[in-house]
Amino acid sequence: MSIVQDLENARKAASLTQEVLAQRAGVSRMTVSRIEAGMDPRLSTLQELARAMGMELMLVPRALRPEVEGFLRSGGRVLGQPAGAGAPRSLVDLLDKAP
């Protein structure tokens, strides 16, 4: 899946029209439409669209994407990490408690 497709899916899941997203991101509706239709966008435009939806772009090597996505879905726990009181704390727990 591409960044553009991920952003379009997120826009639709949030029930945002292209017009509303464009206004929030400070771009034209035509820009959003063209990007979703396949126009090659600037990275800065993608960043603004993502931020307008409360998201951040995260670029990772393609080979690591499945592992990174799995890690994020698991709430920061290593796959196969045991549950319960004796389990090591997750990265998310550690970051949540950081000053």
N, CA, C and O of each residue as an XYZ file, in Angstrom:
396
protein
N       0.844     -1.177      0.000
C       0.000      0.000      0.000
C       0.890      1.241      0.000
O       1.972      1.231      0.586
N       0.442      2.294     -0.646
C       1.230      3.509     -0.735
C       0.823      4.512      0.337
O      -0.232      4.381      0.957
N       1.663      5.503      0.544
C       1.360      6.576      1.492
C       0.074      7.271      1.072
O      -0.783      7.556      1.907
N      -0.062      7.545     -0.226
C      -1.260      8.222     -0.724
C      -2.497      7.385     -0.420
O      -3.505      7.920      0.042
N      -2.436      6.091     -0.671
C      -3.587      5.221     -0.398
C      -3.891      5.189      1.095
O      -5.056      5.218      1.492
N      -2.847      5.129      1.928
C      -3.054      5.157      3.380
C      -3.745      6.452      3.806
O      -4.658      6.426      4.631
N      -3.312      7.584      3.246
C      -3.918      8.869      3.598
C      -5.366      8.952      3.110
O      -6.237      9.456      3.819
N      -5.616      8.458      1.905
C      -6.985      8.472      1.385
C      -7.890      7.591      2.244
O      -9.014      7.979      2.563
N      -7.406      6.415      2.618
C      -8.199      5.535      3.485
C      -8.480      6.188      4.832
O      -9.585      6.079      5.362
N      -7.476      6.869      5.384
C      -7.659      7.553      6.666
C      -8.667      8.690      6.531
O      -9.487      8.902      7.425
N      -8.611      9.422      5.421
C      -9.568     10.511      5.184
C     -10.984      9.967      5.141
O     -11.889     10.515      5.771
N     -11.169      8.900      4.403
C     -12.498      8.310      4.276
C     -12.979      7.723      5.607
O     -14.154      7.849      5.953
N     -12.079      7.087      6.346
C     -12.444      6.515      7.649
C     -12.869      7.606      8.629
O     -13.707      7.375      9.501
N     -12.287      8.790      8.481
C     -12.637      9.924      9.343
C     -13.846     10.688      8.809
O     -14.247     11.699      9.385
N     -14.431     10.204      7.704
C     -15.583     10.840      7.062
C     -15.307     12.287      6.679
O     -16.171     13.155      6.804
N     -14.087     12.527      6.211
C     -13.721     13.868      5.750
C     -13.863     13.928      4.237
O     -13.478     12.994      3.534
N     -14.407     15.008      3.745
C     -14.430     15.220      2.306
C     -13.062     15.733      1.875
O     -12.262     16.173      2.700
N     -12.809     15.672      0.593
C     -11.570     16.242      0.072
C     -11.511     17.732      0.378
O     -10.443     18.264      0.682
N     -12.641     18.400      0.301
C     -12.702     19.842      0.556
C     -12.303     20.167      1.998
O     -11.499     21.071      2.230
N     -12.854     19.443      2.956
C     -12.550     19.699      4.368
C     -11.073     19.423      4.647
O     -10.405     20.216      5.312
N     -10.570     18.309      4.143
C      -9.154     18.000      4.339
C      -8.283     19.080      3.725
O      -7.306     19.518      4.333
N      -8.636     19.512      2.519
C      -7.855     20.550      1.845
C      -7.816     21.828      2.675
O      -6.758     22.438      2.823
N      -8.954     22.235      3.215
C      -8.999     23.443      4.048
C      -8.119     23.293      5.279
O      -7.375     24.211      5.625
N      -8.195     22.154      5.939
C      -7.387     21.917      7.138
C      -5.897     21.910      6.828
O      -5.085     22.352      7.641
N      -5.540     21.409      5.651
C      -4.132     21.282      5.277
C      -3.588     22.530      4.584
O      -2.380     22.653      4.382
N      -4.474     23.451      4.222
C      -4.022     24.657      3.552
C      -3.671     24.447      2.087
O      -2.797     25.126      1.549
N      -4.349     23.513      1.447
C      -4.151     23.259      0.015
C      -5.513     23.323     -0.659
O      -6.538     23.418      0.015
N      -5.526     23.271     -1.972
C      -6.800     23.299     -2.686
C      -7.421     21.899     -2.732
O      -6.728     20.888     -2.614
N      -8.756     21.871     -2.907
C      -9.429     20.585     -3.058
C      -8.918     19.868     -4.290
O      -8.822     18.641     -4.309
N      -8.588     20.641     -5.326
C      -8.069     20.051     -6.560
C      -6.746     19.339     -6.287
O      -6.473     18.298     -6.885
N      -5.926     19.883     -5.396
C      -4.659     19.225     -5.046
C      -4.924     17.869     -4.407
O      -4.296     16.874     -4.769
N      -5.852     17.828     -3.459
C      -6.193     16.554     -2.815
C      -6.733     15.582     -3.854
O      -6.345     14.414     -3.876
N      -7.612     16.053     -4.701
C      -8.189     15.202     -5.731
C      -7.127     14.642     -6.663
O      -7.126     13.449     -6.968
N      -6.230     15.497     -7.111
C      -5.179     15.044     -8.030
C      -4.240     14.043     -7.363
O      -3.831     13.066     -7.989
N      -3.901     14.278     -6.115
C      -3.025     13.349     -5.396
C      -3.697     11.981     -5.283
O      -3.078     10.953     -5.555
N      -4.969     11.979     -4.881
C      -5.690     10.712     -4.734
C      -5.898     10.018     -6.078
O      -6.074      8.801     -6.129
N      -5.878     10.792     -7.172
C      -6.048     10.216     -8.507
C      -4.735      9.716     -9.098
O      -4.725      9.116    -10.173
N      -3.624      9.963     -8.397
C      -2.361      9.416     -8.864
C      -1.278     10.416     -9.200
O      -0.183     10.015     -9.592
N      -1.547     11.719     -9.058
C      -0.510     12.710     -9.301
C       0.618     12.525     -8.283
O       0.363     12.252     -7.110
N       1.831     12.670     -8.726
C       2.992     12.507     -7.849
C       3.130     13.749     -6.967
O       3.528     14.806     -7.456
N       2.808     13.636     -5.676
C       2.806     14.816     -4.802
C       4.186     15.107     -4.214
O       5.087     14.268     -4.222
N       4.307     16.311     -3.714
C       5.494     16.681     -2.943
C       5.370     16.059     -1.557
O       4.273     15.912     -1.018
N       6.512     15.701     -0.999
C       6.510     15.143      0.354
C       5.925     16.144      1.345
O       5.196     15.755      2.257
N       6.235     17.419      1.176
C       5.715     18.443      2.094
C       4.183     18.501      2.054
O       3.549     18.746      3.080
N       3.593     18.281      0.889
C       2.132     18.274      0.789
C       1.558     17.060      1.509
O       0.553     17.173      2.210
N       2.186     15.905      1.342
C       1.739     14.717      2.059
C       1.833     14.914      3.566
O       0.948     14.486      4.308
N       2.905     15.562      4.018
C       3.057     15.832      5.449
C       1.929     16.720      5.960
O       1.390     16.471      7.039
N       1.566     17.747      5.205
C       0.487     18.640      5.627
C      -0.861     17.919      5.653
O      -1.662     18.133      6.563
N      -1.109     17.074      4.665
C      -2.348     16.304      4.661
C      -2.411     15.379      5.876
O      -3.443     15.279      6.539
N      -1.308     14.713      6.154
C      -1.260     13.814      7.311
C      -1.484     14.585      8.605
O      -2.288     14.178      9.445
N      -0.781     15.685      8.765
C      -0.935     16.484     10.000
C      -2.355     17.003     10.172
O      -2.857     17.090     11.292
N      -3.000     17.346      9.062
C      -4.375     17.836      9.121
C      -5.331     16.761      9.634
O      -6.426     17.076     10.099
N      -4.926     15.504      9.552
C      -5.745     14.396     10.057
C      -5.206     13.852     11.379
O      -5.645     12.801     11.847
N      -4.255     14.568     11.980
C      -3.702     14.125     13.260
C      -2.750     12.963     13.121
O      -2.604     12.163     14.046
N      -2.095     12.857     11.968
C      -1.176     11.753     11.697
C       0.216     12.310     11.406
O       0.375     13.498     11.128
N       1.192     11.460     11.472
C       2.561     11.785     11.062
C       3.013     10.724     10.076
O       2.694      9.544     10.222
N       3.748     11.152      9.083
C       4.326     10.188      8.155
C       5.503      9.503      8.820
O       6.276     10.129      9.546
N       5.629      8.221      8.568
C       6.752      7.469      9.095
C       7.343      6.675      7.946
O       6.707      5.760      7.422
N       8.550      7.022      7.557
C       9.214      6.334      6.464
C      10.127      5.267      7.037
O      10.999      5.556      7.858
N       9.925      4.038      6.603
C      10.748      2.922      7.059
C      11.167      2.112      5.833
O      10.494      2.146      4.803
N      12.259      1.397      5.943
C      12.641      0.536      4.819
C      11.514     -0.446      4.506
O      10.891     -1.000      5.412
N      11.261     -0.655      3.220
C      10.169     -1.522      2.771
C      10.237     -2.903      3.415
O       9.209     -3.465      3.793
N      11.434     -3.444      3.539
C      11.583     -4.790      4.095
C      11.173     -4.851      5.566
O      10.806     -5.918      6.059
N      11.230     -3.724      6.271
C      10.882     -3.709      7.692
C       9.431     -3.312      7.957
O       8.973     -3.398      9.097
N       8.707     -2.882      6.940
C       7.349     -2.382      7.157
C       6.442     -3.394      7.856
O       5.749     -3.012      8.800
N       6.410     -4.661      7.444
C       5.517     -5.601      8.152
C       5.856     -5.719      9.643
O       4.957     -5.798     10.480
N       7.142     -5.729      9.970
C       7.533     -5.844     11.370
C       7.166     -4.591     12.156
O       6.697     -4.680     13.291
N       7.380     -3.428     11.555
C       7.045     -2.165     12.225
C       5.540     -2.074     12.433
O       5.089     -1.699     13.515
N       4.755     -2.414     11.410
C       3.306     -2.380     11.554
C       2.829     -3.355     12.629
O       1.958     -3.020     13.432
N       3.394     -4.552     12.642
C       3.029     -5.525     13.670
C       3.373     -5.035     15.065
O       2.598     -5.220     16.004
N       4.534     -4.412     15.201
C       4.965     -3.867     16.484
C       4.006     -2.772     16.947
O       3.623     -2.738     18.117
N       3.621     -1.884     16.041
C       2.711     -0.804     16.410
C       1.335     -1.343     16.772
O       0.720     -0.878     17.731
N       0.843     -2.325     16.008
C      -0.458     -2.917     16.313
C      -0.452     -3.641     17.657
O      -1.481     -3.720     18.327
N       0.696     -4.163     18.045
C       0.778     -4.915     19.300
C       0.892     -4.003     20.516
O       0.979     -4.479     21.648
N       0.891     -2.706     20.283
C       1.005     -1.773     21.400
C       2.417     -1.679     21.929
O       2.619     -1.318     23.088
N       3.394     -1.996     21.106
C       4.784     -1.877     21.520
C       5.338     -3.132     22.163
O       6.439     -3.112     22.714
N       4.600     -4.209     22.102
C       5.079     -5.460     22.681
C       5.711     -6.303     21.587
O       5.200     -6.378     20.470
N       6.788     -6.914     21.910
C       7.436     -7.807     20.970
C       6.520     -9.000     20.755
O       5.954     -9.532     21.709
N       6.373     -9.420     19.508
C       5.514    -10.575     19.252
C       6.004    -11.761     20.063
O       7.205    -12.028     20.122
N       5.099    -12.454     20.672
C       5.451    -13.602     21.485
C       5.814    -13.235     22.918
O       6.142    -14.110     23.719
N       5.757    -11.949     23.247
C       6.063    -11.527     24.614
C       4.959    -12.037     25.529
O       3.778    -11.854     25.234
N       5.324    -12.668     26.622
C       4.299    -13.204     27.514
C       3.514    -12.089     28.203
O       4.039    -11.009     28.470
N       2.271    -12.374     28.475
C       1.438    -11.425     29.213
C       1.562    -11.697     30.702
O       2.014    -12.766     31.112
N       1.167    -10.742     31.491
C       1.125    -10.959     32.932
C       2.161    -10.167     33.688
O       2.938     -9.404     33.114
N       2.153    -10.369     35.001
C       3.000     -9.582     35.890
C       4.479     -9.804     35.646
O       5.278     -8.891     35.853
N       4.860    -10.991     35.213
C       6.274    -11.269     35.005
C       6.801    -10.830     33.647
O       7.992    -10.967     33.368
N       5.927    -10.307     32.809
C       6.344     -9.915     31.456
C       7.134     -8.614     31.500
O       6.869     -7.747     32.333
N       8.098     -8.483     30.607
C       8.818     -7.208     30.543
C       7.861     -6.112     30.095
O       6.909     -6.367     29.357
N       8.119     -4.904     30.545
C       7.280     -3.779     30.167
C       7.438     -3.505     28.686
O       8.516     -3.694     28.122
N       6.374     -3.064     28.065
C       6.428     -2.771     26.643
C       7.094     -1.428     26.420
O       7.179     -0.602     27.328
N       7.561     -1.223     25.213
C       8.155      0.049     24.837
C       7.143      1.169     25.002
O       7.502      2.268     25.425
N       5.889      0.909     24.675
C       4.853      1.910     24.829
C       4.704      2.299     26.289
O       4.569      3.484     26.597
N       4.724      1.324     27.199
C       4.641      1.620     28.627
C       5.813      2.475     29.078
O       5.638      3.424     29.843
N       6.990      2.144     28.612
C       8.181      2.897     28.991
C       8.120      4.326     28.470
O       8.452      5.266     29.192
N       7.696      4.495     27.217
C       7.598      5.837     26.645
C       6.506      6.643     27.302
O       6.632      7.858     27.450
N       5.429      5.979     27.698
C       4.321      6.657     28.345
C       4.723      7.225     29.697
O       4.175      8.239     30.130
N       5.668      6.587     30.366
C       6.113      7.006     31.688
C       7.317      7.958     31.630
O       7.737      8.500     32.653
N       7.863      8.154     30.429
C       9.054      9.001     30.283
C       8.723     10.450     30.621
O       7.609     10.911     30.374
N       9.702     11.171     31.190
C       9.463     12.581     31.552
C       9.270     13.470     30.349
O       9.062     14.674     30.499
